[in-house]
Amino acid sequence: LNDVASRFGPILVRSTMRGSGRFQRADPWRGSYHRDCRAADFRVAGGGAAGVMAFLRSRPDLGGVKRYRNGLIHIDDGPRRSW
């Protein structure tokens, strides 16, 4: 997150660690990286999501990189994958 902020400007972190109460869904895997504090959802204050996403996808230390319809960006250190 520091690398994103230094390159693209201030960020607003929306979520990192979430307790198991937030994951009462049929899919038990969903959100597991948040449960272990291995994921973050955030937005970049200045916009520029396409550049941010390209930067994040180039990082070998990130497995999950996704942009939600509401503009939040998700990153985690799990295996490389796409949704």
C-alpha positions in Angstrom: 0.0 0.0 0.0 2.9 2.4 0.7 4.2 1.7 -2.8 0.8 2.6 -4.3 0.5 5.8 -2.2 4.0 7.0 -3.1 3.4 6.4 -6.8 -0.2 7.4 -7.2 -1.1 9.6 -4.3 -3.1 9.2 -1.1 -5.1 6.1 -0.6 -8.2 5.4 1.5 -8.0 1.9 3.1 -11.5 0.5 3.4 -10.8 -3.0 4.8 -8.0 -5.2 5.9 -8.7 -7.6 8.7 -12.3 -8.8 9.0 -13.7 -11.1 11.6 -15.5 -14.3 10.7 -18.9 -12.7 11.3 -18.6 -10.9 8.0 -18.3 -14.3 6.1 -21.6 -16.1 6.8 -21.9 -17.2 3.2 -22.2 -20.5 1.4 -18.7 -20.3 0.1 -16.4 -20.8 3.1 -13.2 -19.8 1.1 -14.6 -16.3 0.3 -12.7 -13.7 2.1 -10.2 -16.0 3.8 -7.3 -13.6 3.1 -9.1 -10.8 4.9 -9.7 -13.2 7.9 -5.9 -13.7 8.1 -5.1 -10.0 7.6 -3.5 -10.9 4.2 -5.7 -8.7 2.1 -6.8 -5.1 1.7 -9.5 -3.2 -0.1 -8.7 0.5 -0.9 -9.2 3.3 -3.3 -6.8 5.8 -4.6 -7.9 9.4 -3.9 -6.7 10.8 -7.2 -8.3 8.2 -9.4 -6.2 6.7 -12.1 -7.4 3.1 -11.5 -6.1 1.8 -14.8 -2.5 2.8 -14.0 -2.8 1.5 -10.4 -4.2 -1.9 -11.6 -1.3 -2.3 -14.2 1.2 -1.5 -11.4 -0.4 -4.0 -9.0 -0.6 -6.8 -11.6 3.1 -6.3 -12.3 4.0 -7.1 -8.7 5.0 -10.8 -8.2 4.2 -10.6 -4.4 0.5 -10.1 -5.1 -1.7 -12.9 -6.1 -5.2 -11.5 -6.0 -5.7 -8.1 -7.7 -9.3 -7.0 -8.5 -11.2 -3.8 -9.0 -14.8 -3.9 -7.8 -17.6 -2.0 -9.6 -17.8 0.5 -6.7 -14.1 1.5 -7.4 -12.5 -0.3 -4.5 -9.3 -2.2 -5.4 -8.6 -5.6 -3.7 -5.1 -7.0 -3.2 -3.9 -10.1 -1.4 -0.8 -12.2 -1.1 -2.5 -15.5 -2.0 -1.8 -17.4 -5.2 -2.0 -15.6 -8.6 -5.5 -15.8 -9.9 -8.3 -13.9 -11.7 -12.0 -13.8 -10.8 
